[in-house]
Amino acid sequence: MIEFVYIWAFVLLFVPLVIINSPLRYYSSRSALRVSFIDDIRQAKGGQEYSEGISRATPLQKLLLGLVWVLLIVAVAKPQYIGEPIIKEESQREILVAVDLSGSMSTQDFKGEDGKNIDRLEAVKLVLADFFEKRKGEKIGLVLFGSAAFVQAPFTQDLDALQTLLDGLQVGMAGPQTMLGDGIALGVKMFRENNVTDRMMIVMSDGDDTGSRIPPKTAAKLAKDNSVNIYTIAVGDPKNAGEHPLDTETLKSISKDTGGQFYYALDRKELVQIYDAIEKLTPKEVKQLTHRPTSELYIYPLALGLFLMFVYALWLWSAQSRRIRKENLS
């Protein structure tokens, strides 16, 4: 569809008609020289008279000048081609996934798709891969915590890059301990640096906090003050807890204080169900952004008008040159 930005410019099309039909006349104040032998001059020229000016222009010249004027006015009106609307959905929610990489995540008490035992981290990675795939259009970040907490991926919509980072996770790469409170506090800091108000954090751990600089309950209060809903997931069979058993009471308290939910995942199937439940509890809010691509077209009538003026000027110059050569030869 073609639209004109300055539709009022077409009023200028009638300016030449107004000028032509104007009652105003031009009177020269210069003195005139009366020549009594003007007829002799005309006869010497063979009876030819030359009149300059647009008032004596031929019909073809008037048509050409009129066409140039119309093209220039069309260019001034700034025509644009408006394309079909492009609709983009932008999620108003940010999701941060905090994954425990402590040594106990190597416990093989989950079963893979082939029925063989796999460790807890591998199960988490498999389920997260499917979770990320369903989150297209959302911004997702990834925080890892062990003996220290660090950002593995800032909030991004590049899920392919996020999946690559997820595939590279290994047990113990952040140290053997479980700094749960530091991991939550780092996630809250990431949220504070963004303007999105719908903030969700999913914390996955299989142990208890082993000496965070920021205690888990203090980190939960920070999350609440910054409107971050935390969903905690206790991973693995508590019978295989090892030296640091699951602190389910702390995980439940964190979720309750921040408006989230606590879940217990004993196997991979339950992990999948937990993520589906989280999605149903907090469906994402989507903002639709509509954009209609535009292409400027004014250059085409402008270029055509200038080309016709150039051709007309070239034709006048050629005619004048032929007339001068003809007079010189005579």
RAZIMO-V284526 format. One record per residue. N is the residue number from 1. PHI is phi as a letter, one per 30 degrees, with the letter a starting at -180 (999 if undefined). BURIAL is b if it has 9 or more other ideal C-beta (glycine too) atoms within 8 Angstrom, else e. Layout:
((N/PHI/BURIAL) (N/PHI/BURIAL))
//
This chain:
((1/999/e) (2/c/e) (3/b/e) (4/c/b) (5/d/e) (6/c/e) (7/d/e) (8/d/e) (9/d/b) (10/d/b) (11/d/e) (12/d/e) (13/d/e) (14/c/e) (15/e/e) (16/e/e) (17/d/e) (18/d/e) (19/d/e) (20/d/e) (21/c/e) (22/d/e) (23/d/e) (24/d/e) (25/b/e) (26/c/e) (27/c/e) (28/c/e) (29/c/e) (30/d/e) (31/d/e) (32/c/e) (33/c/e) (34/d/e) (35/c/e) (36/d/e) (37/c/e) (38/d/e) (39/d/e) (40/d/e) (41/d/b) (42/d/b) (43/d/e) (44/d/e) (45/d/e) (46/i/e) (47/i/e) (48/d/e) (49/b/e) (50/c/e) (51/b/e) (52/c/e) (53/j/e) (54/d/e) (55/d/e) (56/c/e) (57/d/e) (58/d/e) (59/e/e) (60/d/e) (61/d/b) (62/d/b) (63/d/e) (64/d/b) (65/d/b) (66/d/b) (67/d/b) (68/d/b) (69/d/b) (70/d/b) (71/d/b) (72/d/b) (73/d/b) (74/d/b) (75/d/b) (76/d/b) (77/d/b) (78/h/b) (79/d/b) (80/b/b) (81/c/b) (82/c/b) (83/d/b) (84/d/e) (85/d/e) (86/c/b) (87/c/e) (88/b/e) (89/c/b) (90/b/b) (91/d/b) (92/c/b) (93/b/b) (94/c/b) (95/c/b) (96/c/b) (97/c/b) (98/c/b) (99/c/b) (100/d/b) (101/c/b) (102/d/b) (103/e/e) (104/d/b) (105/d/b) (106/d/b) (107/d/b) (108/c/e) (109/b/e) (110/c/b) (111/c/e) (112/d/b) (113/d/e) (114/d/e) (115/i/e) (116/d/e) (117/d/e) (118/b/b) (119/d/b) (120/d/b) (121/d/b) (122/d/b) (123/d/b) (124/d/b) (125/d/b) (126/d/b) (127/d/b) (128/d/b) (129/d/b) (130/d/b) (131/d/b) (132/d/b) (133/d/e) (134/d/e) (135/c/b) (136/e/e) (137/j/e) (138/c/b) (139/c/b) (140/b/b) (141/c/b) (142/b/b) (143/c/b) (144/c/b) (145/b/b) (146/b/b) (147/d/e) (148/b/b) (149/c/b) (150/a/b) (151/d/b) (152/d/e) (153/a/b) (154/d/e) (155/d/b) (156/a/b) (157/c/e) (158/d/e) (159/d/b) (160/d/e) (161/d/b) (162/d/b) (163/d/b) (164/d/e) (165/d/b) (166/d/b) (167/d/e) (168/d/e) (169/d/b) (170/b/e) (171/d/b) (172/i/b) (173/d/e) (174/c/b) (175/j/b) (176/d/e) (177/d/b) (178/b/b) (179/c/b) (180/d/b) (181/d/b) (182/d/b) (183/d/b) (184/d/b) (185/d/b) (186/d/b) (187/d/b) (188/d/b) (189/d/e) (190/d/b) (191/d/b) (192/d/e) (193/d/e) (194/b/e) (195/c/e) (196/d/b) (197/c/e) (198/d/b) (199/c/b) (200/b/b) (201/b/b) (202/c/b) (203/c/b) (204/c/b) (205/b/b) (206/b/b) (207/b/b) (208/c/b) (209/d/b) (210/c/b) (211/j/e) (212/d/b) (213/d/e) (214/c/b) (215/e/e) (216/e/b) (217/d/b) (218/d/b) (219/d/b) (220/d/b) (221/d/b) (222/d/b) (223/d/b) (224/d/b) (225/d/e) (226/c/b) (227/h/e) (228/c/b) (229/d/b) (230/c/b) (231/c/b) (232/c/b) (233/b/b) (234/d/b) (235/c/b) (236/j/b) (237/d/e) (238/d/b) (239/d/e) (240/c/e) (241/d/b) (242/i/e) (243/d/e) (244/c/b) (245/d/e) (246/d/b) (247/c/b) (248/d/b) (249/d/e) (250/d/b) (251/d/b) (252/d/b) (253/d/b) (254/d/b) (255/d/b) (256/d/e) (257/d/b) (258/c/b) (259/i/e) (260/c/b) (261/b/b) (262/c/b) (263/b/b) (264/c/e) (265/c/b) (266/c/e) (267/a/b) (268/d/b) (269/d/e) (270/d/b) (271/e/b) (272/d/b) (273/d/e) (274/d/b) (275/d/b) (276/d/e) (277/d/b) (278/d/b) (279/d/b) (280/d/e) (281/d/e) (282/b/b) (283/d/e) (284/d/b) (285/c/e) (286/c/b) (287/c/e) (288/c/e) (289/c/e) (290/c/e) (291/b/e) (292/c/b) (293/d/e) (294/b/e) (295/b/e) (296/d/e) (297/c/b) (298/d/b) (299/d/e) (300/d/e) (301/d/b) (302/d/b) (303/d/e) (304/d/b) (305/d/b) (306/d/e) (307/d/e) (308/d/b) (309/d/b) (310/d/e) (311/d/e) (312/d/b) (313/d/e) (314/d/e) (315/d/e) (316/d/e) (317/d/e) (318/d/e) (319/d/e) (320/d/e) (321/d/e) (322/d/e) (323/d/e) (324/d/e) (325/d/e) (326/d/e) (327/d/e) (328/d/e) (329/d/e) (330/d/e))
//
